[in-house]
Amino acid sequence: MIDKMIDTIMDRIAWGMSVIGAFVLLLMLVVTIADVVADKLLKLPFPGSTELVMSIMPISVCAFLLSLQIKKRHIVIDLVVNRLSPKARVFLQLLTQPCGLFLFGLLTWLTIPMAIHSIKIGEHTGGNVGVPMYPAKVMIPIATGLVTIQLIIELVRTLGQLKNPPAVAEKTFEIIDDNNT
């Protein structure tokens, strides 16, 4: 029951973060198209387009991190992993999850002071148009912090599997074959 509630909360947060990421990607697309069209057709470059895209790109990348972790859509080398027994997979997860937890926790810890400092000084890009940098610098510790929380949840579940490993090893990916559907 608590597992389901935690999953629901994390899924909703991931959905919200994905909406933010999608909106930012759309904004980057519109700004880039407007810049190219204005430059090629009107011979008037879109002022600040490079600075805007540069400042929101980290938001577009970081916003999807939690969804990728929850759905296990990150890059996985499974040439060997898919051939392992369920117990060996649990053991392997017990090696890799703490590493990810450490790295994302460290990244969160180190980027929080940078985000706070960026807000305090009202950091902006240089150039013709000053675009705020602090939204991107705030998104990084938020996103990595959420991934850290998800990794803690996954590690606790993996520790629970030590007693009762899954009977059948789940594949880490599915191959979609359009010819056989």
C-alpha positions in Angstrom: 0.0 0.0 0.0 2.8 2.5 1.0 4.8 1.3 -2.1 1.9 2.1 -4.4 1.4 5.5 -2.7 5.1 6.3 -3.1 5.0 5.2 -6.7 2.0 7.4 -7.4 3.6 10.4 -5.9 6.9 9.9 -7.8 5.0 9.3 -11.0 3.0 12.5 -10.6 6.2 14.5 -9.9 7.9 12.9 -12.9 4.9 13.8 -15.1 5.0 17.4 -13.9 8.8 17.5 -14.5 8.2 16.0 -18.0 5.6 18.7 -18.8 8.1 21.4 -17.8 10.8 19.7 -20.0 8.4 19.4 -22.9 7.4 23.1 -22.6 11.0 24.2 -22.5 11.8 22.0 -25.6 8.9 23.6 -27.4 10.1 27.1 -26.4 13.6 26.3 -27.6 12.1 25.1 -30.9 10.0 28.2 -31.4 12.8 30.5 -30.5 15.2 28.8 -32.8 12.7 28.7 -35.7 11.9 32.4 -35.1 15.6 33.2 -35.1 16.3 31.4 -38.4 13.2 32.8 -40.1 13.9 36.3 -39.0 17.5 36.1 -40.0 17.0 34.4 -43.4 13.8 36.2 -44.5 13.9 39.6 -42.8 17.7 39.9 -42.3 17.0 40.7 -38.7 18.4 38.2 -36.2 16.2 37.4 -33.1 18.0 39.3 -30.3 18.9 37.1 -27.4 17.8 33.8 -29.0 21.2 32.1 -28.4 21.3 33.3 -24.8 17.8 32.1 -24.2 18.3 28.7 -25.7 21.6 28.3 -23.8 20.1 29.3 -20.5 17.1 26.9 -20.7 18.8 23.9 -22.2 19.8 22.5 -18.8 16.1 22.7 -17.8 15.1 20.6 -20.9 17.7 18.0 -20.1 17.2 17.8 -16.3 13.4 17.8 -16.4 13.3 14.3 -17.9 15.8 12.6 -15.5 13.2 11.4 -13.0 11.0 9.9 -15.7 14.0 8.2 -17.3 15.0 6.6 -13.9 11.4 5.5 -13.0 10.8 3.9 -16.4 14.3 2.5 -16.7 14.8 4.2 -20.0 18.4 5.2 -19.3 21.3 3.6 -21.1 21.8 0.1 -20.0 24.4 -2.4 -21.2 22.5 -5.6 -21.1 24.5 -7.9 -23.3 25.5 -9.7 -20.1 22.8 -8.6 -17.7 19.9 -10.2 -19.6 21.7 -13.6 -19.3 22.2 -13.4 -15.5 20.0 -15.2 -13.0 17.5 -13.2 -10.9 19.8 -13.5 -7.8 22.8 -12.2 -9.8 20.7 -9.3 -11.1 19.8 -8.3 -7.6 23.4 -8.5 -6.6 24.4 -6.4 -9.6 21.7 -3.8 -8.6 23.1 -3.7 -5.1 26.5 -2.7 -6.6 25.2 -0.1 -9.1 22.4 1.6 -7.2 24.6 2.8 -4.4 27.0 4.2 -7.0 24.2 6.1 -8.7 22.9 7.2 -5.3 26.3 8.5 -4.3 26.8 10.3 -7.6 23.4 11.9 -7.8 23.5 12.8 -4.1 26.8 14.4 -4.5 25.7 16.3 -7.6 22.6 17.5 -5.7 24.7 18.5 -2.7 27.3 20.4 -4.8 24.7 22.3 -7.0 22.5 23.6 -4.2 24.9 26.3 -3.1 25.4 27.3 -6.8 21.7 27.6 -7.3 21.3 29.7 -4.1 24.2 32.0 -5.1 22.7 32.4 -8.6 19.4 33.5 -7.1 21.0 35.9 -4.7 23.0 37.7 -7.4 20.2 37.4 -10.0 22.6 35.8 -12.4 22.1 36.6 -16.1 23.8 35.7 -19.4 26.1 38.2 -21.0 25.5 39.5 -24.4 23.0 41.8 -26.0 20.1 40.5 -24.0 20.6 39.3 -20.4 18.6 36.1 -19.8 18.3 34.8 -16.3 20.5 31.8 -15.6 19.1 31.0 -12.1 16.1 29.0 -13.3 18.4 26.4 -14.9 20.7 26.5 -11.9 17.7 25.8 -9.7 16.4 23.0 -11.9 19.7 21.0 -11.6 19.6 20.3 -7.9 15.8 19.8 -8.0 16.1 17.2 -10.7 19.1 15.4 -9.3 17.6 15.5 -5.8 14.4 13.8 -7.2 16.6 11.1 -8.9 18.4 10.6 -5.6 15.1 10.0 -3.8 14.0 7.6 -6.5 17.3 5.7 -6.2 16.8 5.4 -2.5 13.4 3.9 -3.1 14.8 1.5 -5.6 17.7 0.5 -3.3 15.3 -0.2 -0.4 13.2 -2.4 -2.8 16.3 -4.2 -4.0 17.4 -4.9 -0.5 13.9 -6.4 0.1 14.5 -8.7 -2.9 17.6 -10.3 -1.2 15.3 -12.6 0.7 12.9 -13.3 -2.2 14.5 -12.6 -5.6 12.1 -12.6 -8.5 11.5 -16.1 -9.9 12.0 -14.9 -13.5 14.5 -12.4 -14.6 12.9 -9.4 -16.3 14.5 -8.1 -19.4 15.9 -4.6 -19.1 14.5 -3.7 -22.5 12.1 -4.9 -25.1 13.0 -5.3 -28.8 10.1 -4.0 -30.9 9.9 -5.8 -34.2 7.5 -4.2 -36.6 7.6 -7.1 -39.0 6.1 -9.6 -36.4 3.3 -7.4 -35.1 
